[in-house]
Structure formats: structure tokens, C-alpha cells
Amino acid sequence: MKKNFDIDNLNEVDIKLALYMQDLFDGFCSNKGLQYLIDKARERFNRPLILMDASGKLLASSYDAENVFQFITDENKNIFLSEDTLSLIYSNKTNDTLIKETTSNRTLINSIKIDIIEIGELVVYENGIPFQDIDFMLIDKVSALISAQLQKNILLNLDNNNLPNYLLADLIKGKQIDESIIENKQHYLKWARADNLYIMVIGSNRQETFDSKISTIFRTLKSYIPITQCIIYNPGIVAFIDQFLFDKLFNTNNSDFTHFLSKNNLYAGISQKYTLLNDSKKHYLNAVKAMEIGQKRNMHCSFFEDCTLYIIYELISTRYDQMDFCHPAVAMLMVYDKENGTNFLETLKQYIFYSSSPGEAAKILNIHRNTLFYRINKIKDMTGISLEHGDEICKIFISIRLLDIKAETP
């Protein structure tokens, strides 16, 4: 749809077009997805627009498309343009910016092709702002970029109705998202309204293998998590999860998500629960840390809230000898057990862990309840501890758990 223009404006138009396309191309190269291109095109055209396939099925749209286009939803939740809207689109199609119109309700339409096959159309609605020469030039360029993005989606086997959202990358980077933006993106950002959110990062300890399988992993992941809530982002795949989905993945007996991770040698780190969407960067970093700890400990599913002691151990180990933080009573029992073949340190650990249920501790140790109390009294006599104060109990138990972690560390 190439148009002639005044030679006096050649440089100005070309420069403006180049700047517009550089902005769009940067988004394409950074894997921000189809919706990003549509949203950016909306900014550049400054008009509502839609992308539809050859059947009139909606593939993507600007936030204000519903103000000028009518949509219908079929029984499979697919969205189509109504017959009346399609009729108006084609009857108002223009190929010439020089035609003087008083209504300014024309449509600019360009074919989207993959391998010379037309698979859809990009439609821009004039919306009271008369088309200019640059609009006719811009739609050709934008259409080519959209075609390339759709081919990328095919490569990753993404469903065009559930395309990744570039806003996820902005949230991960810590960009503050204005409430009005979320309102405008409601047609593909509904999950952001959840009261509770989690971030999950999925990766592998074999990065090269993971990179080669990422399209297959992404395709399989669709059966667990909506693609609109996922993004491919270093060091893996990042998913935003609401409470309902969290419970479905981790708190139901029939969920096989953890098995899916283990079978594919994948590791997932899950953040703590949070509420404010703009806190996403912090929780993304926490999820990454949980995943890294899971990789080291061969835990395919690792929750950040369970990683506290592992993080403390890593922080201590970088600057100190871990034994410098060991409670004297724990150090004494380590030596005594080694010299006498006893199991007093493990007895103390289970007694503290099951502080309100000594019977359960005895069961774990495979001893009688009375034997448990006998050993604990002997430990108190040997070490001088009382086990009556929270501060003492905390120091002892942390010392024991850090020793456990040290023993697990490769």
C-alpha cells in the first residue's frame, strides 16, 4: 500500500517512520510478543486497531478497539468480529489519503502474510483523525513485523488467543505499572486483579539442553498455566500465579506438576505470596534464588519461604567458618556421639522439632517416649542447657540445621 508524498517532506517523513519502526523492532527483538507490537502500533497510529485472521477471528487488539468494533464470542470462547462490523470495515476501506472525508471513519487495511500466504489482516480505524501519508507507509512496515512475530509464535507453538504479555517483563524489571494501564489491558491481564499472587521461575541445571527444549517445555506448560501469565525470561520461564492456580498446582492430590518438573529435569522456584503487582521484581528475584537452591539440593520444587536456612548458610559460609556459629551444646554432643556411638544430637533435634508432640519425636527416633525423656535429661546434665527459653532453643536448633545443610552440600 505504498503512497506518493511531497518531495519536500521526504526527509521528515522518512526519519519519523524510521524512529517509529526502531521502537517496534526493538520490542520484536526483545521477545515482548505480539501484544506489545499491537500496543506500540496503537501509539504510533494514534487510532484503534485490530488484528484478525482470514475467518474474522480476533488475534489481538488495541485496548480501545471495543469502542469502535463489535465482537461476538462462540461456544469455544473464541472472539470474532460481528458480520455488521466486517461489512463496515470493508465498505469504508480506503487506499488514498487524498480523498477528502468529513466523517473520518475510514479503515486502513493491510494483509498479513506468511510465505506469500495471506493469513490475516491488520485494520486501523480512522476515528476522527484523517489518515496521513505516513500512516499508509507505516502499515506496510508494521504488517511485515507482525508477520515475523506470528512466525515466531508458530515456532514456539503459542496459541494466538493466549499470547505472552510484554507487561510481565516490565514487572520483572521493576517498572512501576500505572493502574490505568492495567485497566486498559483487562482483556488479557485479568489475573492481575487477584488478591494474592506468586511468581514461579522454571529453569534447568543444564542450560544448553534447556534452551534447545524451551519450545517443547513452553508447549507442555500450557496444560498447567495460562500462557498469558508466562514469559520466557532469563534464566528460564517466569509465570505469574494467582491463589487458585497455586492451590491447583501444589495443594491438590491429583496434581502431577511436580512430576512433570522431575521428569523433564526442571527446577521451579516459587516466591512468597504477595499483593502489590509493583512488588513483582523483588519476588521474582526471590523465586530465582529458590530455584537456584533447588538445583543445588536436587529439589525440583523449591519455595522461597522454605529456603531461609539455606540462604543463611550461604551468607555465613562466604565469610565465616560455619562452626563459629555452632552452639556449644551442639558441638559437645557432636564429639560425644562420635566417641561413644550414641545418637544424642539427633535426639535433641527431633525433640525440639516436635516440641509440642514428644510422642511423635519418639516415633521418628524409633524409641519409647520414656527413653526420649531419659535422653533429654541426660543431655541437659551433660551440656548445661535448660530448653526453657525460646532464644536458647532457637540457637540450638539453627546450629543443628546448619550442620545438616553442610552435610548435604556437595
LINQUIHU-V764853 format. One record per pair of residues at least 24 apart in sequence whose ideal C-beta (glycine too) atoms are under 7 Angstrom apart, sorted by sequence separation. I is the first residue (numbers start at 1). J is the second residue. If there is no record, write none. Layout:
# LINQUIHU-V764853
i j
I J
I J
This chain:
# LINQUIHU-V764853
i j
20 44
38 62
56 80
104 128
122 146
165 189
267 291
35 60
56 81
104 129
106 131
224 249
269 294
347 372
351 376
34 60
104 130
210 236
108 135
267 294
267 295
347 375
52 81
101 130
110 139
347 376
56 86
110 140
108 139
112 143
344 375
348 379
111 143
203 235
268 300
272 304
110 143
114 147
203 236
224 257
267 300
268 301
269 302
270 303
271 304
272 305
89 123
97 131
112 146
113 147
202 236
266 300
268 302
270 304
97 132
112 147
201 236
202 237
269 304
344 379
97 133
114 150
94 131
114 151
201 238
112 150
191 229
262 300
97 136
199 238
200 239
261 300
188 228
261 301
199 240
200 241
352 393
258 300
197 240
198 241
258 301
197 241
352 396
197 242
352 397
196 242
238 284
333 379
196 243
217 264
194 242
198 246
191 240
194 243
332 382
333 383
191 242
332 383
349 400
235 288
329 383
345 400
329 385
68 125
157 215
68 127
156 215
206 265
155 215
59 120
172 233
204 265
156 218
157 219
169 231
204 266
205 267
164 227
165 228
168 231
204 267
54 118
162 226
163 227
169 233
202 266
203 267
54 119
162 227
163 228
53 119
54 120
162 228
164 230
172 238
202 268
330 396
53 120
164 231
201 268
329 396
52 120
159 227
200 268
201 269
327 395
51 120
52 121
158 227
200 269
327 396
330 399
168 238
200 270
330 400
51 122
52 123
168 240
198 270
199 271
327 399
49 122
50 123
198 271
326 399
49 123
325 399
49 124
198 273
49 125
47 124
48 125
196 273
197 274
325 402
47 125
45 124
47 126
48 127
196 275
47 127
195 275
322 402
199 280
47 129
46 129
78 161
199 283
322 406
192 277
199 284
201 287
200 287
201 288
199 287
203 291
313 402
45 135
201 291
205 295
309 401
313 405
45 138
309 402
1 95
3 97
44 138
51 146
310 405
309 405
177 277
41 142
59 160
177 278
176 278
60 163
171 277
174 281
37 145
172 280
173 281
1 110
37 146
171 280
172 281
297 408
37 149
172 284
34 149
17 134
28 145
16 134
20 138
24 142
34 153
13 133
17 137
21 141
25 145
28 148
13 134
17 138
24 145
28 149
63 184
63 185
5 133
35 163
34 163
3 133
33 163
35 165
36 166
33 164
35 166
33 165
3 136
33 166
3 137
32 166
1 136
32 169
1 139
2 140
1 140
27 166
35 188
31 232
